[in-house]
Amino acid sequence: MMHFLEQPFGWSNFFVFLLLGIVMLLIVLGFVTYAIYFERKVIGWMQFRIGPNRTGPLGLLQSVADVTKLLIKEDTIPRKAERQLFILAPVITFIPSFAAIAVLPFASNLFFADLDVGILYYVALSGISTIGIVLGGWASNNKYALLGGMRSAAQMISYEVPLVISVVGIVMMTGTLNLRLIVEGQAGGFWHWNFIPQIIGFVVFVIAGISELNRTPFDLPEAESELVAGYHVEYSGFRFAFFMLAEYVYVFAIASLTTVLFLGGWQSPLPVLDFIPGIILVPAQIFVHRLFLLLAARDAAAHPDRPAHGSRLAGAAAARDRQHFRQRDFNGIGGWGRMKGIMKGLGVTFKAMTAKKVTYAYPDVPLEMPDRFRGIQHFEPDKCIVCNMCAKICPTECITLTGKPNPDPEKKGKVIDTYDINFEICILCDLCTEVCPTEAIVMTNNFELSTYSRDELFKDMKWLTDNNENVRKENNSAAPKGGAKANA
Amino acid sequence: MLDRLIGFLSSGENLVFFVFSLVAICGAIFMISLTRVVHMVMALALTFLSLGGIYITLGAEFVGWVQVLIYAGAITILMIFGIMMTRHRGEAETEPQRPWHNGLLLVGAIVLFGILFYVIQNATITPQSAPVDPKDNTLQIGQLLFNQYVIPFEIMSVLLTVAFIGAIVVAKREED
């Protein structure tokens, strides 16, 4: 990369950088997609759920589907909104977030810019995003959006100060603002990494970073569970997607920045591990950091009753009472209580993550039905002697059957010809199976009968014969659990 | 006279400078002519950003990004805050139309531009000293500030503190 940067700027350089920029954009988009997926999965685990698991294998395409939906949604702009600024605001928010990535070095020879004022560049650009957020809130011409924008800007500005000051120690130690040189100053094992001499700076940076990103202990800008959404109340479709994209790109940027500033960037933690190419180390660390961000941040999703946030439940009322509102905002952010809240939340999170889930991955894992569950009938034509008992006893007269003479001339009696059950009226009363002398009709644990047409509820013999997967005996082969007899 | 202009425009650096200064001037004009205060602040932010761009073009990376950080970021947001929190109704006051006014303004502007253009084109400017090495000028600024200019620097910080405290005192008095 260095020799590209040192060449005079021409068309060939331009196209190389354009290409690299596009590749980076795609990587970041991929990261955002799976960061959202991961976040939803972890929130699910913390709430004893499984999380997205339907779209694609393991639900991996869930975010893709969501983004597609956002992109093709109707583009609504409120009639009384300030049209131009309303359109401009997501752009102002997103562009700096992506431009800030340019300064991050990913490996000793992979970086997009070698700025002498790298840290300053990042901070300056992230400050511009705030303008977009405030503008979006204002241009929506909505009180809640305006207040949301204010909240957001107040928080982002106030936490930018500790974020920058926590880095000053590193700048003084390394003697440069250049991120690449800062990483090079951390070579030679993890005990040379900046987070050890700068442990206070590291802690402050991580907390301020969480706040900059509006992750949960500091999610007042959004506060979707207590207040209206915040600055993006009026936004929908791809403009909303751009606000969210900017937020997640900042997640990527802050995670990489933490890695670069405090955790040695591409320098391997032990000299023995020098053979690992640096290009792997940075993403690995970003991932670990991201995991922390997520865990620390998302405890609230599972535990809205956490102490640090109790007052926020009064949020909707507070929005009416401006004085109360302001006090809550400025007293509520930060402080030791938050820190304790994060730690408590992390504890609960880890406990909940491994606990048994209360939801099922239903089509993949069959539900275990109680012993006496009466599901859809399974019919075995070979056993049927066409005695007509089932059709006679059926209270709703949903069974129709016809027999025919046995094709084998040496045998007497009839064999079944057609056998239909109309599940539109069947009440699954079990009488047909009780009355059947040959057990030709039994009930299964299968219960999936939803269709798009009533006609499909009319099941014929072939379907009933094939419906033999979850026969009661197979499913509940173990000793009977519960039930009246077992307890007696 | 024109070949100087062509020579000026054929350099990429000058083109960038030209674009930035054009945007800065546009922002300044919009700042004056727009009627809604939030729009004015946005125009001002545009000017600040372009000024930052000009600094960077001139090799002053540190000053450029500090300009973006403090003016385009912090001060703009401060202004937006102040404006949004205060009431602004009836902003759109229309001045009485004077048809000959605009014509005179145009003539005056063209004459002023002509004079400035002529003078600048005919002037010979000799660079006073060698331009600062653009490489790592943060370090140079730091060294200058804390060696040669340490007393002005410290006095400046005292002045800022005084202004800060003064602002608080004034605000407090109004509250009582």
Interface residues (C-beta under 8 A of the other chain):
Chain A: F9 E82 L85 L115 D116 V117 L120 Y121 V123 A124 L125 G127 I128 T130 I131 V134 L135 W138 L146 M150 A153 I157 T176 L177
Chain B: G12 V38 H39 M42 A45 L49 G52 E61 F62 W65 V66 V68 L69 A72 G73 A74 T76 I77 I80 F81 M84 K135 D136 N137 T138 L139
